Amino acid sequence: MTDKLIHREMTIEDIFQKFPQKSQRLAQEMTNAGLHCVGCSASTFETLEAGMYGHGFDDGQIDLLIEKLNAILQEKIDTESITLTDTAAQKFLKILEEENKQGFGLRLSEKAAGCNGFEYVLDFSEKPTEEDAVYHSNGVDVHISKKDEDRLKGCLIDYADGLQGAGFKITNPNVRSSCSCGTSHGY
């Protein structure tokens, strides 16, 4: 056994249950490493080690993934703001240019969905409404409804591009539960 937060003997389900606030980023890192079944019902009961051995990975690859997962857990989050990583901001600004929507902001919201209650929704926002709070990060204005502010404040929005698809990934320190796939969350 090790003193790391995530270790070989943890089941994939335990990882998501213990760290729901970072489940989307953890799921993406596992998928990028080659665990394409992350979130399927057959994989969640396996230990991380057994799942990786089952997919033909060696000890060095397992150690590297565990190191990356623990690095994600150590990342600091500004709980008083909403932050876009440089990568996410650059991608969003590029999308705005491609869509001829320069000057628009990013709307962050949630909808009732998934097996755990909520899923994030990202959209274009021409301008904030009176009911919105506005956060500024890396050249992007982020608009959220003031009624959702307590749940969404502290979110880190990243952009990942991997073999199993690309997209924006959200880490939220307020989340208390997550489904095994890391897609839906609850408070």
Secondary structure as UniProt FT lines:
FT   TURN            8..9
FT   HELIX           12..18
FT   HELIX           20..22
FT   HELIX           23..33
FT   TURN            36..39
FT   TURN            41..45
FT   HELIX           48..54
FT   TURN            55..56
FT   HELIX           59..74
FT   TURN            79..80
FT   STRAND          83..84
FT   HELIX           86..98
FT   TURN            99..100
FT   TURN            102..103
FT   STRAND          105..113
FT   TURN            114..116
FT   STRAND          117..125
FT   TURN            130..131
FT   STRAND          132..137
FT   TURN            138..139
FT   STRAND          140..145
FT   HELIX           146..148
FT   HELIX           149..152
FT   TURN            153..154
FT   STRAND          156..162
FT   TURN            163..164
FT   STRAND          165..171
FT   TURN            173..174
FT   STRAND          177..178
FT   TURN            180..181
FT   STRAND          185..186
//
